[in-house]
Each structure stands twice: as C-alpha cells, then as structure tokens.
C-alpha cells in the first residue's frame, strides 16, 4: 500500500508509542527479576546462585588469589596480625577473603610475594577492599647503629596503635573482575618505608604510621612468588601438585587450594634429599597427603599459572621436625656462625625475631644451595654475608632476663644457602669482574659484617672498600664507575676469596630503583608543588613546611632534596604499568591513569586540605634532577 505524505506523521507517532511501550515492558521485567536497581558490575550472577559452602552451587563461583608483598624499607622486623580482608562491589556487597586471623612479618616480602589466600567468592566486579590489622601483639624492630631496637607503632598523634582499618578504592580502569570458574589476582603492597616516620631516639623507638597499602589487580612489581601449605594431591601426568594454602608460619587453617606447576628443571628437596622434575613429584607423592610444602617460583598473571623453581617438603620445611633460623651470617669462628637479623622458627611455637643467634655446625651438617643440585657441598661453602636457613635444635641460655642468648645446634642439622643481595657503588669495571664499595648486604649495613677468614690468606679477606664481584658474562657499562649497583648471587666459600662474591644477576645504575620521600610536618602544606599538571609534578624543594623527611634514596646514596640547585621534577613512566594514589586518614584512592590522579589531586588541594607527605618509587636521574616514577602516593589532611 502506498502512503501519502499526509499519513506519515501519524505513523511516526504510532511507532514512537510502540517503541516506548516496549522499553517500558523491558524495564518492568528487569526490575521484577533484579528486585530493584542493579549495577552492571554485579549483573553476571546473583549472589544467591553462588554459595561457596554449598557443593551444589560452588561451580557458579569464581576465585580470587590474594597475594602480599612489601616495598624496600628500613625495618628489620614488622610482624602484626591481619584480621580481615574484605572486598566490596559497587552496590555494597561485601565478601571476606581471609578465613581467619593470620600473623605476618611484612619485612619478609621485599624480594618476593606470598600467596595468602585462594578465596571462592561470587562473580562480580569488586571496586574496593578493606584491610584490618591488630597491633596489640605486634613485634617491630628498626636498626640503630647496626643493632636492632624495638619500636612501637603509633598514629600521627603519638598514640600506640591497637587496631586499624583502611579502605582501598581501586582505580576505575583496574577493578577486580571475578568470573564464574576463573581465577583473578589481587596483590597487596604494604609500603613500610612510605607508611612510617621512625624516631630512633626514644626507647622503645616510635614509628608513626600512615599506612600506604596499595591493592593491585595487575601488579606493577613482578617478584618471585612463594606458596606454602600441606600437600593435597599430586598429578605426574599434568606435572602439578595441589596444596591447601597455609601462609606464613601458620600451623592450622585452610586458606584455599592452589595448583603448583613444575618443570623438568624444578629443584625439590624432600626430607633433605634432592630431586629434580618428575622424580621430585614422585618423592612428594610418596611423602603423602598432609606433607608440609613450600614452593618458590613465578606466576603468569595472564594465565594465573604458578610454576615452581624450588620446592621444599617434609622435614626440609623450616620449623617442622626441627627448629630453624633465617638470617645472614655476619661472623664465623671455625664451626660457630653468628646469624643476625634472625627469625627463629621453633618447631612447637610461632616465629620470633632475635637480632643475633649463634649456630654450631659440623661435618655432619648437610648443606644445600638454591639453584645448585650438587649434594657434596660442605660447611665451608657458608661464608660471611650469606643468607641462610639453618635447621637444628634451639638451646636458649638466659644470660639475663632481658636479652636471652639463642643458640642452635645444627651439627646434625641442615643449611640452605639462599641468593644474597648486595648494594654498593661501582669502583672499577673489567671483563668478568666488578669491584665495588660495598654498602649493605640484604639491607643490613656492611659495618656489622666481620670478613675475617674469608680469604685464602689474611691479606685476601674481603674488603668492603674494594669488594670483588665476579660477573662472568654479565656486563656493565664502562662508564658505570661511581654509580650505584645491585647484585644477586652468593659469597665465595669461606677461606677461598678472592673474588668475594659471584653475581647471578647484576643491576647497574641505569636500572637501580630509587625512592623519594618528603613530609611537610603535622599541619601539612597547602603548596607542596611549584606546579602540577598532566606532564608531571614539580616539588617545591625549599618549602618552609618541609620536615625531617626530604630525601631520595638512589641505591645506597641518600640525596637531600633541600640541598639541590633546582626543584625536582616528578614524571610518570610511559612504559609498562604504573599506580598512583591519594590517601586520607582511613582510606586510599587508587588511579592507573596519571591524568586522573593529577585532576583529583588538583581538586583536593583547595587551600583547606593540605599535603602531609608524598612518596614515589622509580628511577632518579641526578643529571636532570628528574624522578621517573611507577608509583606515586600523596597523603592529604582534610579539614
């Protein structure tokens, strides 16, 4: 039928009415099904369809792998109880990811990340999390002139902390999406150095806490991963085994299941016998369900696949059949070792920090080395600086009530030598060797180490002013002299130097990471920056409100911001992931896009709100006075 022009307006009105009625019907249906307004983030599955405790509906759930790490800092020990980690969706649904309180020493996680929990939760998009911690039984120590000193953690007003709660809001561009039948990752980074202002003068020392804790769906820092827990099952065909996650030194509890992949190169130590690849899996299977395990390796974030490089099981796990101590050897007198910065893991109780522990070893002491399958290592392999885990029997002699002397008899025990971390400044570079001024070993000042006996002759003993690092095929730029250096490897066997150290990984000044920290006193400042924009921030280095903290740590070099010739420019790195955050008293907002961070920071600094402190991590170029950051955080004091 042909329509005239006069009939078109009526037809258009009829179509509009039909479309309007259809949309109204759809809206009514959606309202009836959903019980009211619902965010698209929560739309995938109603919470009633996923009950993690109901076998009939658990297949409708997803899982979140919760991991924990820490940025580098000056604490020797920072042990607190984590009470809860709750996740929240946009419309207020809250789920708990920790089944019980767990005790954590955050200083263990500078160079690695620990898997804390594998929680089964309803599918949704989670936009924030809340972490609660208990400081009543905290164990915190700082370093003063090479010695440990107990510290009390306080709020900014000087009151000792009891319990704290911090809400962390994720970036709009980087939220936690939980999908049915799949795993997602959430990594918490408690930056101890950024979070505290330490005063070492009083006894005990004080650490005023600001709690910079960042939650990352796509971690900025990629570190080795560690997973602990009793064995649940083994599959030779898949080259995997599964554990019931039990983080840190917890003796009970079930924090979820995790599948550990192994390769033909994975090193196993099961009941103090070394295996490789599938033979290790078979030894693990023979040890049986419930055997304690620790695995260290890497996590493929995209595939959520954890692959172990080293697996310890049975009596090889510290604190299972025998007591254990973890720390660095600072001195050796024959078969008597002194281990400093020690965590003592007793077989019948929880781990505790002790600054110095003496250990007696002997010809029957078994020695293992990370990444070395040799079984003929002797106790002479253990030299000064070496990071170790030693298993034996604790013998405590109370020299006085306040400072009990801890001694471990490891004459029938075992030692595992771990990769050790050097920090220094390059003196000279030559083929296959770099000589450095050594500043620290595993974040302890070099002055505490006694290198007597490390050389073939006394004149060959290691000299911190000219510490010889064998680099093999690892190369450094010829112009690296005078620049900071980081090396990972092993000290040369005791009595066999030079060289003093063999580097497996050497990082020169181009890649050595730096940390910037500045504070503006109790009241803060309204003008922390000379300018801020999408191109970066320019610090006001001469701000009269600047307090005690105003430095850049560039490797071992400490740079005073107030003594620089110009204001320091801070820019975001343009490659790879970055995270930025704005903290207030009890919450922290995260941003993955620098423009969003700058816009919110500009709006917040309105004259009434002041900046209390700022922290950044990245790389500092002293030639241009420019700090290129992958993490930037600002703490604001709201009126």
C-alpha positions, 0 to 999 in steps of 0.5 A, a space after each residue: 500500500 502506498 502512503 501519502 505524505 499526509 499519513 506519515 506523521 501519524 505513523 511516526 507517532 504510532 511507532 514512537 508509542 510502540 517503541 516506548 511501550 516496549 522499553 517500558 515492558 523491558 524495564 518492568 521485567 528487569 526490575 521484577 527479576 533484579 528486585 530493584 536497581 542493579 549495577 552492571 558490575 554485579 549483573 553476571 550472577 546473583 549472589 544467591 546462585 553462588 554459595 561457596 559452602 554449598 557443593 551444589 552451587 560452588 561451580 557458579 563461583 569464581 576465585 580470587 588469589 590474594 597475594 602480599 608483598 612489601 616495598 624496600 624499607 628500613 625495618 628489620 622486623 614488622 610482624 602484626 596480625 591481619 584480621 580481615 580482608 574484605 572486598 566490596 562491589 559497587 552496590 555494597 556487597 561485601 565478601 571476606 577473603 581471609 578465613 581467619 586471623 593470620 600473623 605476618 612479618 611484612 619485612 619478609 616480602 621485599 624480594 618476593 610475594 606470598 600467596 595468602 589466600 585462594 578465596 571462592 567468592 561470587 562473580 562480580 566486579 569488586 571496586 574496593 577492599 578493606 584491610 584490618 590489622 591488630 597491633 596489640 601483639 605486634 613485634 617491630 624492630 628498626 636498626 640503630 647503629 647496626 643493632 636492632 631496637 624495638 619500636 612501637 607503632 603509633 598514629 600521627 598523634 603519638 598514640 600506640 596503635 591497637 587496631 586499624 582499618 583502611 579502605 582501598 578504592 581501586 582505580 576505575 580502569 583496574 577493578 577486580 573482575 571475578 568470573 564464574 570458574 576463573 581465577 583473578 589476582 589481587 596483590 597487596 603492597 604494604 609500603 613500610 618505608 612510605 607508611 612510617 616516620 621512625 624516631 630512633 631516639 626514644 626507647 622503645 623507638 616510635 614509628 608513626 604510621 600512615 599506612 600506604 597499602 596499595 591493592 593491585 589487580 595487575 601488579 606493577 612489581 613482578 617478584 618471585 612468588 612463594 606458596 606454602 601449605 600441606 600437600 593435597 594431591 599430586 598429578 605426574 601426568 599434568 606435572 602439578 601438585 595441589 596444596 591447601 594454602 597455609 601462609 606464613 608460619 601458620 600451623 592450622 587453617 585452610 586458606 584455599 587450594 592452589 595448583 603448583 606447576 613444575 618443570 623438568 628443571 624444578 629443584 625439590 628437596 624432600 626430607 633433605 634429599 634432592 630431586 629434580 622434575 618428575 622424580 621430585 613429584 614422585 618423592 612428594 607423592 610418596 611423602 603423602 597427603 598432609 606433607 608440609 610444602 613450600 614452593 618458590 617460583 613465578 606466576 603468569 598473571 595472564 594465565 594465573 599459572 604458578 610454576 615452581 623453581 624450588 620446592 621444599 617438603 617434609 622435614 626440609 620445611 623450616 620449623 617442622 621436625 626441627 627448629 630453624 633460623 633465617 638470617 645472614 651470617 655476619 661472623 664465623 669462628 671455625 664451626 660457630 656462625 653468628 646469624 643476625 637479623 634472625 627469625 627463629 622458627 621453633 618447631 612447637 611455637 610461632 616465629 620470633 625475631 632475635 637480632 643475633 643467634 649463634 649456630 654450631 655446625 659440623 661435618 655432619 651438617 648437610 648443606 644445600 644451595 638454591 639453584 645448585 643440585 650438587 649434594 657434596 657441598 660442605 660447611 665451608 661453602 657458608 661464608 660471611 654475608 650469606 643468607 641462610 636457613 639453618 635447621 637444628 635444635 634451639 638451646 636458649 641460655 638466659 644470660 639475663 632476663 632481658 636479652 636471652 642468648 639463642 643458640 642452635 645446634 645444627 651439627 646434625 642439622 641442615 643449611 640452605 644457602 639462599 641468593 644474597 643481595 648486595 648494594 654498593 657503588 661501582 669502583 672499577 669495571 673489567 671483563 668478568 669482574 666488578 669491584 665495588 664499595 660495598 654498602 649493605 648486604 640484604 639491607 643490613 649495613 656492611 659495618 656489622 659484617 666481620 670478613 675475617 677468614 674469608 680469604 685464602 690468606 689474611 691479606 685476601 679477606 674481603 674488603 668492603 672498600 674494594 669488594 670483588 664481584 665476579 660477573 662472568 658474562 654479565 656486563 656493565 657499562 664502562 662508564 658505570 664507575 661511581 654509580 650505584 649497583 645491585 647484585 644477586 648471587 652468593 659469597 665465595 666459600 669461606 677461606 677461598 676469596 678472592 673474588 668475594 662474591 659471584 653475581 647471578 644477576 647484576 643491576 647497574 645504575 641505569 636500572 637501580 630503583 630509587 625512592 623519594 620521600 618528603 613530609 611537610 610536618 603535622 599541619 601539612 602544606 597547602 603548596 607542596 608543588 611549584 606546579 602540577 599538571 598532566 606532564 608531571 609534578 614539580 616539588 617545591 624543594 625549599 618549602 618552609 613546611 618541609 620536615 625531617 623527611 626530604 630525601 631520595 634514596 638512589 641505591 645506597 646514596 641518600 640525596 637531600 632534596 633541600 640541598 639541590 640547585 633546582 626543584 625536582 621534577 616528578 614524571 610518570 613512566 610511559 612504559 609498562 604499568 604504573 599506580 598512583 594514589 591519594 590517601 586520607 586518614 582511613 582510606 586510599 584512592 587508587 588511579 592507573 591513569 596519571 591524568 586522573 590522579 593529577 585532576 583529583 589531586 588538583 581538586 583536593 588541594 583547595 587551600 583547606 586540605 593540605 599535603 602531609 607527605 608524598 612518596 614515589 618509587 622509580 628511577 632518579 636521574 641526578 643529571 636532570 634532577 628528574 624522578 621517573 616514577 611507577 608509583 606515586 602516593 600523596 597523603 592529604 589532611 582534610 579539614 
